[in-house]
Amino acid sequence: MQYSLDNATWSTTIPQGKNAGTYTVYAKIVGDASHSDSDVKQITVTIAKIKVAIPARDDTVFVATGEDLTYDVTASEYYTVTGATSATAGHHDVTITLNPNACWTDNTTQVLKYSFDIFSKFEIKKNGTITTDITPTYDYSATALPNQFAADNEVLDVFKFEVNAADDDDSSATDTTTTDTYTITMTKKESWGNNFALKYIVNGKTENVGYTTNGNQITFNLSSTEGKLAVVKAGQVIDEGQPVTKEEKQVHIWIWIVCFSVIAVGMLLAVFLYRRNQDKLNK
């Protein structure tokens, strides 16, 4: 028995392959002095792409220190990562490219791009004094936001603020009439553009947050640091009373469709009865 991948070059070695793709394998039995060669047969063989999990985003809030910072992407032999290290403040793209023998678990092969933003400044002041006991974390997913955010709101980014309990001195404060004010200065991300608004979510309620700009820095005040700051496209309406969810919107649409359908059927029936009465009168 001999085999070939091109129906021209033959070998007794069974063909092997390691790269994903579709191959045609030819085979024949070689005759001897008393027998002729058999007819050539062919089969199609497919080597599937290996499925690879889509790597998670890095939720670190990066602040420039002068040293290289690295956006953490799980290493894999099936894709290459570029742009994941930088010491420069600003926006960077981390690019993840599959090798030809792999696909993502959803069967796609697109190049992934993750935003790697390094803040040149992220300063938090408590009652005018710079504090280090409040840590912002980057919460890329907006799924944890309250349903005040309607489905058509375009959320650009979400930050979560946490107070380190060991350093928080609120519990020892004797003047309970004093209201803390937190002033945050941070770099405006390039991806936000110039048309964005800040919304602060704390204790299930949403507050509009005003801010000032100085170059690419924005400064704003918060009344607490145990909530989430959402950056949304300006002009988005957030109902803080009785929010309308996506499901409720769909119900409303179906109600209108049913109402219009009933009206249309009624009008058609009225026309039909009118014409039938006219025919009777004409007779």
N, C-alpha and C positions, 0 to 999 in steps of 0.2 A: 504494500500500500504506500502510495506517495501522495504528498500534499503540496498545495501551492496557494499563494495569496494573489497571484496575478495571472494564473493559468499559463504561465510561461516558464517560470523557474520552479523546479520540482525538488522535493526532498522527502526522505522517510521520517523526518522529525515532525511531530504534530505541532502546528503553529501555536504560538502563545502571544498574548498581548497584555499590556498593562495600562494603556491609555484609553480613556473613554471614547467610544465611537462605535460605528457599525462596520463590520468586516465581512467580506465574502471569502469563504474557504472552499477550495476546489480539491477533489480527491479522485483517485483512480487506482485500479489494480494493474500493475505492470505485468505484462505477459512474459512468457519464456519462449524457448525455441519451439514449443508445441502449442502455445496459446498466444493470442493477440491481446493487446491492452484492452481493458474495459472502457466503456464510455465514461467520460468525465462527469462527475456529479458535483453539485455545488450547494452549499448551505450558507445562510446568513446568520452571523453571530454578533450580538450586541453586548458591549461592556458598558454598564450604566455608570453615571457619575456618582461619586460617594456623597451622601448628604451630610452637611456640616451645620451645626447650630449657629445661628446669627449671634455674634458676640454682643455682650451687654455694653451699654454706654457707661462711661466713667462719671460718677456723680460728684466728683471732687470739685470744690470751688477753688480754682487756681488763682493765686495772687503772686505777681512777679517778685522775685527775690534777688535777681541777678544771676541765679544759677539755673541750669537746665531743669525744666519741669516735664514730666512724662505723663501723657494720657494713657491710662492702663487699658490695654486690650488683650484678652486672653490669647496666648500664642497658639499657633496651629501650623502644621506642615501643609495645610490645604489652602492657605491664603497668605498674602503679604500685606503688611501694614506700613504705610508711609505717613510722615508728618506728625508723628506722635510725640516728638520731643522738641521743645522750644524754651528759650529764656526770655523771649520778647513778648511784652504785653500786647494784647490785641486779639483779633480773630484768626484762627487757623483751622484748616480742614484736615481731619484724620481720614485717610483713604484706605479702605480695605478691599483688596482685589483677590478674587478666587483664582486658583490655578485651573487649567482647562479640564482637569479630571474631577472637579467638585461642583456642587450646587448647594444652595441653602436648603434648609429643611422644608421650605415652601416651594421647592423646585425652581426657584428663580436663580439667576446668576448675576444680578446687577451689582455694580460697584457701590459699596456703601460709603457714605460720607457723614462723619460725626463732627459736630462743632466743638472745637477745642479753643475756649476763650480764656485768656489770661488777663485778670484784672490788674491794672497798674496800681490801684488803690482801693482798699475796702476798709474804711475807717468807721468805727462805731463809738459814739460818745453817749454816755449816760449822764444826764443832767449837766452836760458841758464837759465832762471828763472822759478822756479816752479809756475804754474798758476792753479787757481781753477775756472776760468771762462769758461773752455772748458769741456763739459760733454759728455763722450761716452755712447751711448745706444746700447743695443743688438738688432739687427734686424735679427731674426732667418730666416725669409723668404727671399729667394734670388730672388723672382719674380720681385722685383723692380729694379734689376740690368739691366744695358743697354744690348742690344743684342750683344755686343762684346763677351759676354760669350756664347759660343756655347752650344748646348743642352748636349753634352757629357762631358763638364767640370764638375768636381766634386767639388762643393763649400762646404767647411767645415763649415764656419762661416762667418757672416757679421756683422760689427760694423758701426754705424753711429756716426759721430762727429758733435756736435753742439756748437756754441759759444753763451753764454748768452749775449744778446745785452746790458744789463744794466752794465755789467762788462767789455765789450770789449772796449779797448781804441784806437783801430785803427782809429776811426773817428777823433780823436783829434791829431793824429800824424802829425807833420809838415814836417818830412823828408820822402818824398814819394819815395826816391830812395832806402830805406832800405827794404830788403826782409825778411819777418819773417821766422824763421825756428822753427818747432815744433818737439821736441824729445819725443817720447813715449816709456816708459818702462812698460812692462806688463808680466804677467805670461803666459807661453806657456801652452795651454790646452792639457791634456793627449790625448784627442781624435784626435788631429792633427797628432800625431806620430812625426817622425823626417823628413818626406819628404813632406814639404809644401812650398808654395810661398805666398807672399803678393802682392795684387793688389789694388791700390787706384783709386777709381772712383770719379772724380770731374768734374763738368760742362760737363758731357757726355763723357769724355775721360778717358781712362784707363792708369795708370802709374804703371810700375813695381817698387816695393819697396824693397830695400835691407835691411837686418837686421843682427844684431850680437847677439850672444847668450852668456849667462853667467849662467851656471846651467840651471834652468828651466825658466829663465828670458830672454826675447828678447827685443832688443832696435832698434828702427828705426826712421827715420826722415820723416816728411811730410811737403809739401810746403804750405798747408792750412788745416784748420780743419772744413771744411764745405762739407764733402763728405762721401763716404762709403769705409771702408776697408774690402776687401774680402780675406778670407783665403782659398786658393784652393790647391788641390793636385799638387805637383811639377810635371813639365813635360807637363802640360796642355797648349795647344797652344791657345792664344787669338789673334784673328785677329783684329787689331785696324784700319784697312783700311776699306774694305768693308766686314763686318761680314756676315757669312752665317748662316741664321736662320734654325731652324728645318724644317720649311715648304719648304724653298729653297732646302735643302738637299733632301727632299722627291721628289720634282719636278725633280731634277737632276737624281735621281734613276729611275724615270719613263721614262725619256727621253732615258736613256741608255737601259732600257728594250724594249722600242718601236724600237729603232735602231737595236738591236740584233734580234728582232722578224722579222723586215723587211728583214734583211740580210738572215736570216734562210729561210724565205718563198721564197726569190729570188733564193737561192741555190737549194731548192727542185724543183722549177719550171724549172730551167735550166736542172737538172737531168732528169726530166720528158720529156721535149722536146727532149733532146739528145736521150733518149731511144726510143721515138716514131719515130724519124728520122732513127735510126738504124733498127727498125723493117720494115720500108718502104723499105729501101735499101735491106734488106735480102729477101724481097718478089720479 
